Amino acid sequence: MFVLVISIWVGFAIFLYGLPSCVSKGEPFSATLLGRIDSEKQAKLEQSFHPGRKKWTLVRSLEKNQALQHFYKWTGIDKKKIEETLARLGIDISLTEIVLFRLISMCFIVSSLFSLSVSMVNGEKIGMANGLPLAFSLFLYLLPNMLLDWADKRAKAEIREQVPIFFSIVQSLVEAGMPLQQAIKQTARRFDTRLGRELESLEIGEKRHGNWRKALEELAFRWEVDSLTTIALEMNEAMKKGVSISQMLSVQVEEQVRQQEDEAATHMNRLNIRLLPFVILLMGLPLLFLVMGPAFIGIGESL
């Protein structure tokens, strides 16, 4: 227990040392008008050339350290996968911060194991309370990946549900005579969902990739949603061949709606199967009492 208390105090000291510089004192307030104007100009320049939040001292030290690549392996982090997930979700968290969090969790795990070892050597009884620090440390170690996987699956599910609605609107605009690219842009501006925001950012991707169709393909492959990828590839192929895009969108939207209905039906069937034992239990016991109750009453009276 003494070792665990020391590790907690050491972790708290590291936390205080690594506080971001945003909690430091700001510039002194100037009493003169010219001084306040100069301070406002300086603040705007710093905000323009240094956007984003302040980084922790330990994070900056890790980013400059050559051993950062080894820390990825030691902490069991898949660098490519997590970077892609963070880019998809747009979370303002760096990979180095996740590495630092896992390193601190590993320190807690080591201290917890050392505390358990000391207790076993001293002949103390190992109970549930002794294993709680180790379990909590393991939970902290797995927490970043669990949260990222949960958020990524949720975002992909949102996009999968929004694809038929979004492209049905696009289909209506295309049938009304609007060009496909303009129809997608107009729909994305008014479709305030995750898919709408992602497709609205295609203008930035178009400048990066040099072509709107390539930007659309890159967006679809980045999210790894089958319905979005299929529609993006079909649209690009139709634009290349000069085929009617409206007919293609109609077929794809109907297919995606049918697929979602099948998935919903499958989910409901599985839910019914899981609830069946509870239904039998809740309904069977009263019926059993109604059927067997009179028999037991008659047996009691005969005795």
C-alpha positions as CSV (number, residue, x, y, z in Angstrom):
1,M,0.0,0.0,0.0
2,F,2.9,2.3,0.8
3,V,4.4,1.8,-2.7
4,L,0.9,2.5,-4.2
5,V,0.6,5.8,-2.3
6,I,4.1,6.8,-3.4
7,S,3.3,6.1,-7.1
8,I,0.1,8.2,-6.8
9,W,2.1,11.1,-5.4
10,V,4.7,10.7,-8.2
11,G,1.9,10.6,-10.8
12,F,0.4,13.8,-9.3
13,A,3.8,15.5,-9.4
14,I,4.3,14.5,-13.1
15,F,0.8,15.9,-13.8
16,L,1.7,19.2,-12.2
17,Y,4.9,19.3,-14.2
18,G,3.2,18.5,-17.4
19,L,0.5,21.1,-17.2
20,P,0.0,23.0,-20.5
21,S,1.3,26.5,-20.7
22,C,-2.3,27.8,-21.1
23,V,-2.6,27.9,-17.3
24,S,0.4,30.2,-17.0
25,K,0.1,33.9,-16.3
26,G,-0.8,36.0,-19.3
27,E,0.6,39.3,-20.3
28,P,0.4,42.1,-17.8
29,F,-2.5,44.5,-18.3
30,S,-1.5,47.8,-19.7
31,A,-3.1,51.0,-18.3
32,T,-2.5,53.0,-21.5
33,L,-4.6,52.8,-24.7
34,L,-1.5,52.2,-26.9
35,G,-0.3,49.4,-24.7
36,R,-3.7,47.7,-24.9
37,I,-3.7,48.0,-28.7
38,D,-0.3,46.5,-28.9
39,S,-1.2,43.6,-26.7
40,E,-4.4,42.9,-28.8
41,K,-2.3,42.9,-32.0
42,Q,0.2,40.5,-30.4
43,A,-2.6,38.2,-29.3
44,K,-4.2,38.1,-32.7
45,L,-0.8,37.4,-34.3
46,E,-0.1,34.5,-31.9
47,Q,-3.6,33.1,-32.6
48,S,-3.1,33.3,-36.3
49,F,0.3,31.7,-36.5
50,H,-0.2,29.3,-33.6
51,P,-3.7,27.9,-33.9
52,G,-5.0,25.1,-31.7
53,R,-4.6,24.4,-28.0
54,K,-1.4,24.4,-26.0
55,K,0.5,21.1,-25.6
56,W,1.6,19.6,-22.4
57,T,5.3,19.9,-21.4
58,L,5.7,16.1,-21.4
59,V,4.0,15.8,-24.8
60,R,6.4,18.3,-26.4
61,S,9.3,16.5,-24.8
62,L,8.1,13.1,-26.2
63,E,7.6,14.6,-29.7
64,K,11.3,15.7,-29.7
65,N,12.5,12.4,-28.3
66,Q,14.0,9.9,-30.8
67,A,12.6,7.0,-28.8
68,L,9.0,7.9,-29.6
69,Q,8.9,5.2,-32.4
70,H,9.9,2.6,-29.8
71,F,7.2,3.8,-27.4
72,Y,4.6,2.9,-30.0
73,K,5.7,-0.7,-29.9
74,W,6.2,-0.8,-26.1
75,T,2.7,0.5,-25.5
76,G,1.0,-1.7,-28.1
77,I,-0.2,1.2,-30.3
78,D,-1.0,0.6,-34.0
79,K,0.3,4.0,-35.2
80,K,-1.3,3.9,-38.7
81,K,-4.7,2.7,-37.5
82,I,-5.0,5.3,-34.7
83,E,-3.9,8.1,-36.9
84,E,-6.5,7.2,-39.5
85,T,-9.2,7.0,-36.8
86,L,-8.2,10.4,-35.3
87,A,-8.2,11.9,-38.8
88,R,-11.7,10.5,-39.6
89,L,-13.2,11.6,-36.3
90,G,-11.5,15.0,-36.3
91,I,-10.6,14.7,-32.6
92,D,-8.2,17.2,-31.3
93,I,-5.9,14.6,-29.7
94,S,-2.4,13.8,-30.9
95,L,-1.0,10.3,-31.0
96,T,1.8,11.4,-28.6
97,E,-0.8,12.2,-25.9
98,I,-2.2,8.6,-26.2
99,V,1.3,7.2,-25.9
100,L,1.9,9.3,-22.8
101,F,-1.4,8.2,-21.3
102,R,-0.5,4.6,-21.9
103,L,3.0,5.1,-20.4
104,I,1.5,6.5,-17.2
105,S,-1.0,3.6,-17.1
106,M,1.9,1.1,-17.5
107,C,3.6,2.8,-14.5
108,F,0.5,2.3,-12.5
109,I,0.3,-1.4,-13.6
110,V,4.0,-2.0,-12.6
111,S,3.4,-0.3,-9.2
112,S,0.3,-2.3,-8.6
113,L,2.1,-5.6,-9.4
114,F,5.0,-4.6,-7.2
115,S,2.6,-3.8,-4.3
116,L,0.9,-7.2,-4.8
117,S,4.3,-9.0,-4.9
118,V,5.3,-7.3,-1.6
119,S,2.1,-8.3,0.0
120,M,2.5,-11.9,-1.1
121,V,6.1,-12.0,0.2
122,N,5.0,-10.6,3.6
123,G,2.4,-13.4,3.8
124,E,-0.6,-11.1,3.7
125,K,-3.9,-12.4,2.4
126,I,-4.7,-11.3,-1.2
127,G,-8.3,-10.2,-1.5
128,M,-10.5,-8.3,-3.9
129,A,-9.4,-4.9,-2.5
130,N,-5.8,-5.7,-3.2
131,G,-6.5,-6.4,-6.8
132,L,-8.6,-3.3,-7.5
133,P,-5.6,-1.0,-8.2
134,L,-4.3,-3.5,-10.8
135,A,-7.8,-3.8,-12.4
136,F,-8.2,-0.1,-12.5
137,S,-4.7,0.4,-14.1
138,L,-5.5,-2.2,-16.8
139,F,-8.8,-0.4,-17.5
140,L,-6.9,2.9,-17.9
141,Y,-4.4,1.2,-20.2
142,L,-7.2,-0.1,-22.5
143,L,-9.4,3.0,-22.2
144,P,-8.0,5.0,-25.2
145,N,-8.5,2.2,-27.7
146,M,-11.9,1.4,-26.3
147,L,-13.1,4.9,-26.7
148,L,-11.7,5.4,-30.1
149,D,-13.2,2.1,-31.4
150,W,-16.6,3.0,-29.9
151,A,-16.6,6.5,-31.4
152,D,-15.4,5.2,-34.8
153,K,-18.1,2.5,-35.0
154,R,-20.7,5.0,-34.0
155,A,-19.6,7.5,-36.6
156,K,-19.6,4.9,-39.4
157,A,-23.1,3.7,-38.3
158,E,-24.3,7.3,-38.6
159,I,-22.9,7.7,-42.1
160,R,-24.3,4.3,-43.2
161,E,-27.8,5.4,-42.0
162,Q,-27.6,8.8,-43.7
163,V,-26.4,7.6,-47.1
164,P,-29.8,6.7,-48.6
165,I,-31.5,9.9,-47.4
166,F,-28.7,12.1,-48.6
167,F,-28.4,10.6,-52.0
168,S,-32.2,10.4,-52.5
169,I,-32.1,14.2,-52.2
170,V,-29.2,14.4,-54.6
171,Q,-31.2,12.2,-57.0
172,S,-34.2,14.6,-56.9
173,L,-31.9,17.6,-57.7
174,V,-30.2,15.7,-60.5
175,E,-33.6,14.8,-62.0
176,A,-34.5,18.5,-61.8
177,G,-31.6,19.3,-64.1
178,M,-28.9,20.3,-61.6
179,P,-25.3,19.0,-62.2
180,L,-24.2,16.2,-59.9
181,Q,-21.3,18.1,-58.2
182,Q,-23.5,21.1,-57.6
183,A,-26.4,18.9,-56.3
184,I,-24.0,17.3,-53.8
185,K,-22.7,20.6,-52.6
186,Q,-26.2,22.1,-52.2
187,T,-27.4,19.1,-50.3
188,A,-24.4,19.0,-48.1
189,R,-24.8,22.6,-47.1
190,R,-28.4,22.0,-45.9
191,F,-27.9,18.4,-44.6
192,D,-26.6,19.2,-41.1
193,T,-25.3,15.7,-40.3
194,R,-21.9,14.0,-40.2
195,L,-22.2,12.9,-43.8
196,G,-23.3,16.4,-44.9
197,R,-20.3,18.0,-43.1
198,E,-17.9,15.5,-44.6
199,L,-19.2,16.0,-48.2
200,E,-19.2,19.8,-47.7
201,S,-15.4,19.6,-47.0
202,L,-14.9,18.1,-50.5
203,E,-13.9,21.6,-51.7
204,I,-10.8,21.4,-49.6
205,G,-10.1,17.8,-50.8
206,E,-10.6,18.9,-54.4
207,K,-7.7,21.5,-54.0
208,R,-5.6,18.8,-52.4
209,H,-6.2,16.0,-54.9
210,G,-6.7,18.3,-58.0
211,N,-10.0,16.6,-58.9
212,W,-13.4,16.5,-57.3
213,R,-14.0,12.8,-58.2
214,K,-10.7,11.8,-56.7
215,A,-11.5,13.7,-53.5
216,L,-14.9,11.9,-53.3
217,E,-13.2,8.5,-53.7
218,E,-10.6,9.4,-51.1
219,L,-13.4,10.4,-48.7
220,A,-15.3,7.2,-49.3
221,F,-12.2,5.0,-48.8
222,R,-11.1,6.9,-45.7
223,W,-14.4,6.2,-43.9
224,E,-14.5,2.5,-45.1
225,V,-18.4,2.5,-45.3
226,D,-19.5,0.0,-48.0
227,S,-22.6,1.9,-49.1
228,L,-20.7,5.3,-49.4
229,T,-17.8,3.6,-51.3
230,T,-20.2,1.8,-53.7
231,I,-22.1,5.0,-54.6
232,A,-18.9,7.0,-55.0
233,L,-17.4,4.5,-57.4
234,E,-20.6,4.1,-59.3
235,M,-20.9,7.9,-59.7
236,N,-17.4,8.3,-60.9
237,E,-17.8,5.4,-63.4
238,A,-21.1,7.0,-64.6
239,M,-19.5,10.4,-65.1
240,K,-16.6,8.9,-67.0
241,K,-18.9,6.9,-69.4
242,G,-21.6,9.6,-69.6
243,V,-24.3,7.2,-68.3
244,S,-27.5,8.6,-66.6
245,I,-26.5,9.3,-63.1
246,S,-30.1,9.6,-61.9
247,Q,-30.9,6.0,-62.8
248,M,-27.8,4.8,-61.1
249,L,-28.6,6.7,-57.9
250,S,-32.1,5.4,-57.8
251,V,-30.9,1.8,-58.0
252,Q,-28.2,2.3,-55.3
253,V,-30.6,4.2,-53.0
254,E,-33.2,1.4,-53.3
255,E,-30.5,-1.2,-52.6
256,Q,-29.2,0.6,-49.5
257,V,-32.8,1.1,-48.2
258,R,-33.5,-2.6,-48.7
259,Q,-30.3,-3.6,-47.0
260,Q,-31.0,-1.4,-44.0
261,E,-34.5,-2.9,-43.7
262,D,-33.0,-6.4,-43.7
263,E,-30.5,-5.4,-41.1
264,A,-33.2,-3.9,-38.9
265,A,-35.4,-7.1,-39.3
266,T,-32.4,-9.3,-38.4
267,H,-31.7,-7.2,-35.3
268,M,-35.3,-7.4,-34.2
269,N,-35.3,-11.2,-34.6
270,R,-32.2,-11.5,-32.5
271,L,-33.7,-9.2,-29.9
272,N,-36.8,-11.3,-29.8
273,I,-34.8,-14.5,-29.3
274,R,-32.8,-12.9,-26.5
275,L,-36.0,-11.7,-24.8
276,L,-37.8,-15.0,-25.2
277,P,-36.4,-16.6,-21.9
278,F,-37.6,-13.6,-19.9
279,V,-41.0,-13.7,-21.6
280,I,-41.3,-17.4,-20.7
281,L,-40.2,-16.8,-17.2
282,L,-42.5,-13.8,-16.6
283,M,-45.6,-15.4,-18.3
284,G,-44.9,-19.1,-17.4
285,L,-44.7,-18.8,-13.6
286,P,-48.1,-17.1,-13.3
287,L,-49.7,-19.7,-15.6
288,L,-48.0,-22.5,-13.7
289,F,-49.4,-21.2,-10.5
290,L,-52.9,-21.0,-12.0
291,V,-52.7,-24.5,-13.4
292,M,-51.0,-26.2,-10.5
293,G,-52.4,-24.1,-7.7
294,P,-55.8,-25.8,-7.5
295,A,-54.1,-29.2,-7.6
296,F,-51.9,-28.4,-4.6
297,I,-54.9,-26.9,-2.8
298,G,-56.9,-30.1,-3.3
299,I,-54.0,-32.2,-2.1
300,G,-53.7,-30.1,1.0
301,E,-57.4,-30.4,1.8
302,S,-57.3,-34.2,1.3
303,L,-54.4,-34.5,3.7
